[in-house]
Amino acid sequence: QEKRLDAKAAALATWRRVLTTAADHQRARREFERLAAGLGRHRELVEVYEELCERTDESDVAARADLLGRAAEVSRTTLADRERASALWKRILALDPTNEAIGGPAAAALQSLY
């Protein structure tokens, strides 16, 4: 859609619809990330990461932490929203407080915010 119509916003909406039905569709996620960044729709990107996390199986802690980590980084760096980044890093810590591989980077990121 994007290439045929040169309509990036419409293509972004299409990829978002794909992600609502197939949260683990990697190409859709990559294309959504690319288009959202190119269009400056970073808040929407953070929202999508959070939505994808919510639809990811609770037992897949690594995937959920990855999505929340991406949302936290965009919030911190691109949006300069330290409060939201902090809340997202705390959500990562809550996923599995005993897992150092997941909690360690989240704790370090939180510490860097304060």
C-alpha positions in Angstrom: 0.0 0.0 0.0 2.8 2.4 0.9 4.7 2.0 -2.4 1.7 1.9 -4.6 0.0 5.0 -3.2 2.9 6.8 -1.5 0.6 6.9 1.5 2.7 6.2 4.5 0.0 7.0 7.1 -2.4 4.6 5.4 0.3 2.0 5.3 1.0 2.5 9.0 -2.7 2.0 9.8 -2.7 -1.2 7.7 0.3 -2.6 9.6 -1.3 -1.7 12.9 -4.4 -3.7 11.8 -2.2 -6.6 11.0 -0.7 -6.5 14.4 -4.1 -6.4 16.1 -4.8 -9.8 14.6 -1.3 -11.3 14.6 0.7 -9.8 17.5 3.7 -11.9 16.7 3.9 -10.9 13.0 7.5 -9.8 12.8 7.4 -8.2 9.4 4.3 -6.1 10.4 6.1 -5.0 13.6 9.3 -4.0 11.7 7.3 -2.1 9.1 5.2 -0.4 11.7 8.3 0.6 13.6 9.9 2.0 10.4 6.8 4.0 9.3 6.0 5.3 12.8 9.6 6.6 13.2 9.5 8.1 9.8 6.2 9.8 10.4 7.2 11.0 13.9 4.4 8.9 15.4 6.5 7.8 18.4 3.7 8.0 21.0 1.7 5.6 18.8 4.7 3.3 18.5 4.9 3.2 22.3 1.2 2.4 22.5 1.6 -0.4 20.0 4.5 -1.9 22.0 2.3 -1.9 25.1 -0.6 -3.4 23.3 1.6 -6.1 21.8 2.9 -6.9 25.3 -0.6 -7.3 26.6 -1.4 -9.7 23.9 1.8 -11.7 24.3 1.5 -14.9 26.3 2.2 -14.2 30.0 4.7 -17.1 30.1 6.8 -15.4 27.4 8.5 -13.0 29.8 11.4 -12.3 27.5 9.2 -11.2 24.7 7.1 -9.1 27.0 10.1 -7.5 28.5 11.6 -6.8 25.1 8.4 -5.0 24.0 8.2 -2.9 27.2 11.9 -2.2 26.9 11.4 -0.8 23.4 8.5 1.3 24.6 10.6 2.6 27.5 13.6 3.5 25.3 11.4 5.4 22.8 9.7 7.2 25.8 13.1 8.1 27.3 15.1 9.0 24.2 12.7 10.2 21.6 9.8 11.5 23.6 11.9 12.7 26.6 9.1 11.3 28.8 11.1 10.1 31.8 7.9 9.4 33.8 6.5 7.0 31.3 9.9 5.4 30.8 10.2 4.8 34.5 6.7 3.3 34.7 7.6 0.9 31.8 10.8 -0.1 33.3 9.0 -0.9 36.6 6.5 -3.0 34.6 9.5 -5.0 33.3 10.8 -5.5 36.8 7.3 -6.8 37.9 7.2 -9.4 35.1 9.7 -11.6 36.9 11.5 -10.0 39.9 13.8 -12.9 40.3 15.1 -13.0 36.7 18.3 -11.1 36.6 18.5 -11.2 32.8 15.3 -9.3 32.6 15.4 -7.3 35.8 19.0 -6.3 35.6 18.7 -4.0 32.5 15.5 -2.6 33.8 17.0 -1.8 37.2 20.0 -0.2 35.5 17.8 1.9 33.3 15.7 3.0 36.3 18.8 4.0 38.1 20.0 6.0 35.2 16.8 8.0 35.3 17.3 9.1 38.9 
